[in-house]
Amino acid sequence: MLVLFFFFIAIFSHPFTRMGFVFYINFPLIMKLINKLIDLLNYNFSIGSVTLTPKTILIVILVFLLTSFLLKIVRKIIFRTLAKDTRLKFKSIFSFANYFIYVVVILIILQNIGVDVTAIFAASAALLVGVGLALQTFIQDIISGIFILLDKSVLVGDIIEVDGQIGQVENIKLRTTRAVTRENKVLIIPNHKFLTSILFNWTENGIITKEIVEVGVAYKSDPKQIESILLEIANSHDKVLSTPSPLVLFDDFGDSALMFQLYVSVDSSFSANLVKSDLRFSIFQAFEKEEIEIPFPQRTLTFTNSLTS
C-alpha cells in the first residue's frame, strides 16, 4: 500500500499530469497555449512568390480528405445501382473522373492561396479544345457507351440491326460493341452509331418475331387458292410457330402480278432467313405442282422495217 501511495504522489506531482488534472482551473495557461497555437498556425513562410501558413496547409489536407471521402460515397451509391459486370466497365470512367476532380480542386486551392492560375486555365482550355476536336469521335463513342450501359437499350444476346448490318450482341464495351453476324463474322460497331443511326432491336420485346415472305402470282390465279397453299406450307414448317398463327394478306395489284404477303412467327430471328428460304422453296414447288404462274416483268419490242427508195 505504501508503494502505491508514493506511486500516485509521483504521478500527480509530474508537471504534465498536474496540468491535465487541473486543466479546467488553470484558465490563463489554457489561453496562453491557445494563443501560441494560433500564432503557430498563422506563421508565414514563403515559397517563391507564394506565402503560406501551417493553417493553409491543414486546410488543403482537409479539403483533399473531404474530396476523397465524398468521391468514395458517390461511387458506392452509383455502384449499388449497377450490375456486377457493368461495375467493371465503369471503373475506368470513375478513375478518370477522380483525376479530373482532383485537378479542379488543386486549381481552386492554388487560386485561393494566391497563385495566379489564369495562365494555367488558359492553357488547359486551349489543350482541352484541341484534344476535344482530335478525339471527337472517340469521346462520342465513350459517351454513347455510357448511355447504352445505363439505359440498357442494348444487352448482350440481343439481335440488332444498324445501318443494314444484323448481328447478335456478344460484348458491350465503352467504345465499341461487338456482334456476330449470321455469317459468323465479328461486327465491331462504334458506339456513337447507336446515337446517330436508327437502331432496330429485334429481341427487346421478346425472342418471337414476325417475318414476311412476299410472292406474286399471275392475274388469272385464284386468290383463295393462293391463301390456302401459303397457309398449308407455313403450318407444315417445324420452325414456324402455331401461336400466333400464320397470316396471308392480299397486299396489292402489281404491274404484272397479284401480290401476297405471308406472315409467320419464329422464335429465333437470327436464323429467320433460313426459315424464309425454306418457305420460298416449298412455295415454288407447290406453285409448279398446281400450275400457278409466277410472273416476271416482260417487255415486247416491235421493229418496223421501212423501205426507202
RATANOR-V426174 format. One record per residue. RES is the residue in three letters. PHI is phi in radians with two decimals (999 if undefined). PSI is psi in whole degrees, 0 to 359 (* if undefined). OMEGA is omega in radians with two decimals (none if undefined). Layout:
RES:PHI:PSI:OMEGA
RES:PHI:PSI:OMEGA
This chain:
MET:999:320:3.14
LEU:-1.11:323:3.12
VAL:-1.13:317:3.11
LEU:-1.10:323:3.13
PHE:-1.06:310:3.14
PHE:-1.16:331:3.10
PHE:-1.12:312:3.12
PHE:-1.16:324:3.08
ILE:-1.07:320:-3.13
ALA:-1.18:321:-3.13
ILE:-1.16:311:-3.07
PHE:-1.21:337:3.14
SER:-1.44:348:3.14
HIS:-1.22:139:-3.05
PRO:-1.01:314:-3.09
PHE:-1.19:320:3.12
THR:-1.16:318:-3.14
ARG:-1.11:321:3.13
MET:-1.14:325:3.14
GLY:-1.19:323:-3.08
PHE:-1.44:336:3.13
VAL:-1.92:24:-3.09
PHE:-1.00:321:-3.03
TYR:-1.36:347:-3.12
ILE:-1.88:348:3.14
ASN:-1.73:65:-3.05
PHE:-1.12:318:3.12
PRO:-1.04:322:3.12
LEU:-1.15:321:3.13
ILE:-1.09:313:-3.13
MET:-1.11:323:3.12
LYS:-1.11:317:3.12
LEU:-1.13:320:3.13
ILE:-1.13:319:3.12
ASN:-1.12:319:3.10
LYS:-1.12:321:3.12
LEU:-1.13:319:3.10
ILE:-1.11:317:3.11
ASP:-1.07:321:3.13
LEU:-1.15:318:-3.13
LEU:-1.18:330:-3.12
ASN:-1.65:8:-3.14
TYR:-1.16:127:-3.08
ASN:-1.62:137:2.97
PHE:-2.52:151:-3.00
SER:-1.94:142:2.98
ILE:-2.18:100:-3.03
GLY:1.18:235:3.13
SER:-1.66:4:-3.08
VAL:-1.79:129:3.10
THR:-1.76:127:-3.10
LEU:-2.14:162:3.04
THR:-2.36:157:3.05
PRO:-0.99:327:3.11
LYS:-1.11:319:3.12
THR:-1.10:318:3.14
ILE:-1.11:318:3.10
LEU:-1.09:320:3.12
ILE:-1.11:318:3.11
VAL:-1.05:315:3.13
ILE:-1.08:316:3.13
LEU:-1.11:321:3.13
VAL:-1.11:317:3.12
PHE:-1.13:318:3.12
LEU:-1.12:319:3.12
LEU:-1.15:319:3.11
THR:-1.08:314:3.12
SER:-1.08:318:3.14
PHE:-1.11:315:-3.13
LEU:-1.16:321:3.12
LEU:-1.12:321:3.11
LYS:-1.13:320:3.12
ILE:-1.12:314:3.14
VAL:-1.07:319:3.14
ARG:-1.09:316:3.13
LYS:-1.11:319:-3.13
ILE:-1.12:316:-3.13
ILE:-1.20:319:-3.10
PHE:-1.14:333:3.12
ARG:-1.14:332:-3.11
THR:-1.55:355:-3.08
LEU:-1.81:150:3.04
ALA:-1.24:164:-3.04
LYS:-1.08:317:3.14
ASP:-1.21:331:3.13
THR:-1.28:329:-3.14
ARG:-1.05:320:-3.12
LEU:-1.11:324:-3.12
LYS:-1.27:335:-3.10
PHE:-1.59:352:-3.12
LYS:-1.07:317:-3.14
SER:-1.13:324:3.12
ILE:-1.13:315:-3.12
PHE:-1.18:326:3.09
SER:-1.11:315:3.10
PHE:-1.09:318:3.13
ALA:-1.11:321:3.11
ASN:-1.07:313:3.13
TYR:-1.07:318:-3.13
PHE:-1.09:316:-3.14
ILE:-1.14:319:3.12
TYR:-1.11:321:3.10
VAL:-1.09:316:3.12
VAL:-1.08:317:3.13
VAL:-1.09:318:3.13
ILE:-1.07:315:-3.14
LEU:-1.12:321:3.12
ILE:-1.15:319:3.13
ILE:-1.13:316:3.13
LEU:-1.07:320:3.12
GLN:-1.10:321:-3.08
ASN:-1.34:337:3.13
ILE:-1.64:5:3.02
GLY:1.87:2:3.12
VAL:-1.45:133:3.13
ASP:-1.39:106:-3.09
VAL:-1.80:13:-3.13
THR:-1.06:316:3.13
ALA:-1.13:322:3.13
ILE:-1.14:316:3.11
PHE:-1.08:317:-3.13
ALA:-1.10:315:3.13
ALA:-1.14:320:3.14
SER:-1.14:318:3.13
ALA:-1.10:315:3.12
ALA:-1.10:319:3.13
LEU:-1.13:317:-3.13
LEU:-1.13:321:3.11
VAL:-1.11:315:3.13
GLY:-1.10:314:3.12
VAL:-1.14:321:-3.14
GLY:-1.08:319:3.11
LEU:-1.18:320:-3.12
ALA:-1.22:325:-3.07
LEU:-1.94:31:-3.06
GLN:-1.04:311:-3.13
THR:-1.15:320:3.13
PHE:-1.05:315:3.13
ILE:-1.14:320:3.09
GLN:-1.06:319:3.12
ASP:-1.09:317:-3.12
ILE:-1.11:313:-3.13
ILE:-1.10:318:3.12
SER:-1.10:320:3.10
GLY:-1.07:321:3.10
ILE:-1.12:316:3.13
PHE:-1.09:320:-3.13
ILE:-1.12:316:-3.12
LEU:-1.18:323:-3.12
LEU:-1.38:316:-3.08
ASP:-1.34:335:-3.13
LYS:1.01:37:3.07
SER:-1.27:336:3.07
VAL:-2.29:130:3.13
LEU:-2.16:159:3.07
VAL:-1.07:130:-3.10
GLY:1.76:344:3.11
ASP:-1.21:149:3.02
ILE:-1.79:120:-3.02
ILE:-2.16:161:3.06
GLU:-2.33:121:3.14
VAL:-2.34:125:3.13
ASP:0.93:39:3.11
GLY:1.41:356:3.12
GLN:-1.69:132:-3.10
ILE:-2.02:135:3.12
GLY:-2.81:162:3.07
GLN:-1.74:125:-3.03
VAL:-1.16:127:3.12
GLU:-1.87:329:-3.06
ASN:-2.75:139:3.09
ILE:-2.10:117:3.10
LYS:-2.01:177:-3.08
LEU:-1.15:326:-3.06
ARG:-1.79:325:-3.08
THR:-2.35:160:3.02
THR:-2.14:133:-3.13
ARG:-1.85:133:3.12
ALA:-2.37:154:3.12
VAL:-1.87:127:-3.12
THR:-1.41:175:3.11
ARG:-1.12:336:3.12
GLU:-1.54:11:3.14
ASN:1.12:33:3.04
LYS:-1.78:146:-3.13
VAL:-1.47:123:3.13
LEU:-1.81:115:3.14
ILE:-1.74:114:-3.04
ILE:-1.91:118:3.00
PRO:-1.06:135:-3.01
ASN:-1.10:336:3.14
HIS:-1.17:343:3.08
LYS:-1.08:330:-3.13
PHE:-1.24:341:3.11
LEU:-1.68:330:-3.06
THR:-1.73:346:-3.12
SER:-2.10:163:3.07
ILE:-1.35:127:-3.11
LEU:-1.88:128:3.01
PHE:-1.87:118:3.04
ASN:-1.81:104:-3.02
TRP:-1.22:337:-2.99
THR:-2.04:10:-3.12
GLU:-1.14:325:3.13
ASN:-1.58:9:-3.10
GLY:2.22:171:-3.06
ILE:-1.46:345:-3.13
ILE:-1.45:128:3.11
THR:-2.28:155:3.08
LYS:-1.67:132:3.11
GLU:-2.05:152:-3.07
ILE:-2.11:133:3.00
VAL:-2.07:119:-3.12
GLU:-1.72:142:3.13
VAL:-2.59:145:3.09
GLY:-2.08:141:3.13
VAL:-2.24:165:-3.11
ALA:-1.16:157:-3.09
TYR:-1.15:338:-3.13
LYS:-1.40:356:-3.09
SER:-1.31:155:3.11
ASP:-1.56:116:-3.10
PRO:-1.01:322:-3.14
LYS:-1.16:322:3.09
GLN:-1.14:319:3.11
ILE:-1.08:315:3.13
GLU:-1.04:317:-3.12
SER:-1.13:318:3.14
ILE:-1.12:315:-3.10
LEU:-1.11:317:3.13
LEU:-1.16:321:3.12
GLU:-1.10:318:3.13
ILE:-1.14:316:-3.13
ALA:-1.13:316:-3.09
ASN:-1.21:338:-3.12
SER:-1.53:351:-3.13
HIS:-1.44:131:-3.05
ASP:-1.26:343:-3.14
LYS:-1.63:352:3.13
VAL:-1.58:128:-3.11
LEU:-1.33:143:3.10
SER:-1.40:339:3.11
THR:-2.29:119:-0.10
PRO:-1.19:148:-3.02
SER:-1.27:154:3.09
PRO:-1.06:154:-3.07
LEU:-2.44:140:3.10
VAL:-2.01:129:3.08
LEU:-2.01:135:2.99
PHE:-1.42:100:-2.90
ASP:-1.38:313:-3.01
ASP:-2.94:162:2.96
PHE:-1.63:103:-3.10
GLY:-1.39:179:-3.13
ASP:-1.12:323:-3.11
SER:-2.32:9:-3.07
ALA:-2.71:157:2.93
LEU:-1.49:125:-3.02
MET:-1.72:128:3.11
PHE:-2.13:152:3.06
GLN:-2.20:127:3.09
LEU:-1.80:116:3.12
TYR:-1.72:126:3.09
VAL:-2.29:155:3.12
SER:-1.95:135:3.12
VAL:-2.29:155:-3.12
ASP:-1.81:11:3.07
SER:-2.48:83:-3.06
SER:-1.13:339:-3.13
PHE:-1.19:333:3.11
SER:-1.92:19:-3.10
ALA:-1.11:330:-3.14
ASN:-1.11:328:3.09
LEU:-1.21:320:3.10
VAL:-1.10:315:-3.14
LYS:-1.12:324:3.09
SER:-1.13:316:3.10
ASP:-1.05:318:-3.14
LEU:-1.10:320:3.14
ARG:-1.14:318:3.08
PHE:-1.02:312:-3.11
SER:-1.15:321:3.12
ILE:-1.10:316:-3.13
PHE:-1.09:315:3.14
GLN:-1.13:319:-3.14
ALA:-1.16:321:3.14
PHE:-1.17:322:3.10
GLU:-1.13:319:-3.13
LYS:-1.13:320:-3.12
GLU:-1.57:5:3.13
GLU:0.98:43:3.06
ILE:-1.66:125:-3.04
GLU:-1.45:134:3.00
ILE:-1.79:102:-3.03
PRO:-1.29:163:3.05
PHE:-2.46:155:-3.10
PRO:-1.04:132:3.12
GLN:-2.23:151:3.10
ARG:-2.32:129:3.13
THR:-1.78:125:3.14
LEU:-1.92:132:3.14
THR:-2.03:123:3.13
PHE:-1.85:131:3.12
THR:-2.01:122:3.11
ASN:-1.59:123:3.12
SER:-1.85:128:-3.14
LEU:-1.56:128:3.10
THR:-2.03:138:3.14
SER:-1.71:*:none
